[in-house]
Amino acid sequence: MQLQKKQNKASKDKSKDLVDILKKHGAQVYEDLENGQFPKISIPNRSISNIIYDKKLRQYILGSGTALRSSKNTAQLRSFTQLVWLAFFANKLTQQKKSSTLRDVYYSSQAFAIDFEDQSESDNIIVDLEAVLTKPREEFYVFPEERSSIFGDLTIEYTIPGYEGKKMNLSDHPDGYAIGPSLTSSQLVDTSAELVIAIEKGGLFTRFIEEKVDKKFKSIILNTGGQAPRSTRTLLKRLHDEMGLPVVILTDGDVYGEHIAMVIKSGSANAAHLRELTVPDAKWMGVWATDIDKYKLPTIPMTESDIKRCYDLQKDPRYQEGIWKKELEVFLKIKRKAELEAFSKYGLTNITDKYLPQKLELAKSL
Amino acid sequence: MSSKEQFNQISPSEFFYRNRDLAGFSNPTRSLYTAVREFVENSLDACDHSGILPNIHMIIKAVDPDKPDPKQYILTVKDNGPGIPSKHVPLAFGTVLYGSKFGLKQARGMFGLGATMAILYGQITTNKPVKVKSNDDGKTRYEFEMLLDIQKNKPVLLKKEEKPSSEQGLSVSICLDGDYSKAGTKIRDYVYQTSLITPYATITFDDPKGEKFNHKAIIRTMPPAPTIIAPHPYGIDVETIRRMLVDTHYQIPNVDAKMIEKIRKELGMSKKKFNYNDIMKKAEKKWKSLTRPVRVVIALMSFLEADFEKLQRVRIEDVDLRNNKLVYWDYSTSETIAVDMETENPYYKQLANTVQGESLTHFLTKRFQRVGPTAATEFCKFAKFKPETRVGNMSDQELVKLSDALQTYEGFRSPDPTCLAPLGESPLEKGIERRFEPDFMAVVQRTASAYSGFPFVIEMGIAYGGNIKSNGLKVFRFANRIPLLYDEGSDVVLKVVNDTDWGRYKVKSDSASMVIVSHICSTRVPYKTVGKENVADRPEIEKELRLALQFLSRKLSSYMSKKGQAEMAKKRANLYSKYLPLIAQFCTELAGKKKEPSYQKMLKEENAIAEKTE
């Protein structure tokens, strides 16, 4: 109970923090106008030249470069107004705890004569605000459309209006639970699990539930649905940080799978302006390029874009050592890839019966 | 060629009949248009040269309106010009190559054959006579009906009537095969554009479909009428110089009774004492007052020691200055005789000068316009000729050298434009303003220049925006106040316009509403064809066009950047008015304030800047 209260307080602090920062920015703009000055806002520069890899944090971060967006400059006036509007809108969402999506934001703008030309323009402004606040958009209640899901013995307590205090165990429904705003914003109360297994594909997620992987391996199973959305990554981080659970990742045996694991571990360059999305201790346990030969998996040839992606990643500082470097080299050597489903050649449960235990054992030593 | 080939001379009428394509009478469409042009231009020329503000009325009527095109039309052009004296009418309209347009002054038509060609064409296609009504004194109107005898190049008069009338002017009416459904657009364009370049003329047009086009005069003053003058040294060629030299060669005068009488009078002698010795004595005394031919005859008499009787019996064959011999043919003895000439003889110089022609400086000052004694001397220094060089003695090489030097020497004043009749900047500007109502316009008249000795003046106007209908750049070409409508592609004006990089002048030429009016005035516009529709790209003309266009483009450019600045400031002010209130609204709520910040002052300042720039 002690822990729970602490968490509650932390969540409220977080909200209050955000509202405070928003208010501070609003007051600055107000003051400028009052003094007959054109207001301006400093935004961290998100261009590639300002993205650097921080070895200590083990993720990409933004450098010290910033760009000034001024309302005096007519080329920036519109986007400046859009940014102030979004801050105003985010403030409302946060205070009222109303969730919205990127698309909602785009349409909401139209009620205020803020003319976004298309959604990609409004999406961009959202990232601008994230950078200004150094907070992910989920904190100001803008959630992604993509839903990934979770299953396992984890008790949560909702914080969203109308459900406050209501508890729920995530093993009650055999299809798993969608990772939406209510789940992301809930308190993590209790779990018997000792491990989180993040898996790339929905099909395998269902198989794992059917085969009771949660019980057999005392784990929470999480479906990333391909590249893990940021809310999912936030949840993974909380499971790791707040509940002290190690995270292992199971992907297709190809270069994209390897990178899905890497993004969970150390984030993406796209989100270099944010700090709370990574699980640096997460482990990629397969399918490795070396597993393809070892487990005699049926393969398909790599496409040209697969190969190009390999060469691109070889330039990434995070792929300069360990299994990351080694597996990339093997992929390039064999020029073939294998999907998670490839294990079905040896029976539908082969992956959970044979492969998973072996890899989990191996992961301990990684 | 076989030796049996017959060489027949054909009359000019027949030549043009056989080559009517050249003159623009190739088909019913083109012919109707060309006929309109020839008559309207003749009328305008006539009015211009008599200082009458033209009032021209043109009617085209179908003989049988229900027939499909091409069909017979009656074309009538009526003016308020000076008319033509009745005795000249048959020749003027009934022969080819009869006219008054062969001097060095600007006129719309070149040879005066166009109108006759139209009549000829009408006669060929419909076999109907031309009807001419002329009133040249404001009292009597003479009405003619005639046909053209093509082989003899002679008019055949069918009818002639006299009627009292107070309306001066000329009316010509022909019946011809035409295609108005196809030529209509061009003809209406032609009438419209003519009114643009002739803003002092009133032109009305009744078309066969019953539509009336009325272009009223915009101004009430006429540009000064052109005069006939000598050629300018710029751009003259060797052949032209050679021809001019033939004219300057002083002829040895023919000694006849008339000449003898002239000599006697100049010397002031009585018939009695009019003998060789007395003549010589008297001539010595009166030398300075004698005219050139008389001096030459006296000099000859002196060398030949001959009286008039003997002088009339001989023919001077050569004045050989190298050997100092005078060679003549004696009719009475039928032999050639050479006499020595002593160079000390005072008459020697007279005779020598005569056959050698003028000195170079004299030749230049007398035969060319814009060359004074100083310019001539300076030119000789420049060209490394002795000023006293006799032009008659110059070798072919020297002539080439002279011709080249005349074109490269920069000290001559610009050609005398009095033989030209440019419209003038102000009338051109008014014409453009009234017809297009643009936002911006500029006109320029370049100083006169010359090609091949023919002076020309470029006038150009540029107009932008406003009520200009065209999308993109439209070029109106004129030459000697004639609109040029066909063969646009190969014209020198188009070439110059197309070479221009409009981006440099802040203009988007493909989307901007823009008009260029170009007017080339010359005593001879170098048309590429007899159809007079496109001007050849002579380097001198191209250069002047380019300079005119550059001058105007720079003006347009500065207008555009001013306009750009004003638009910018206005745009800025508009943007601020739109967004600042929004920013104020949102930040007020964000900051948790009740009252909006006072940003109105900022908006006022921006609006003030915008108004100032405009």
Interface residues (C-beta under 8 A of the other chain):
Chain A: L22 K23 H25 G26 A27 V29 Y30 E31 L33 E34 G36 F38 P39 S71 T74 L77 R78 F80 T81 V84 W85 A87 F88 N91 F112 A113 I114
Chain B: K571 R572 L575 Y576 Y579 L580 L582 I583 A584 F586 C587 T588 E589 L590 A591 G592 K593 P597 S598 Y599 K601 M602
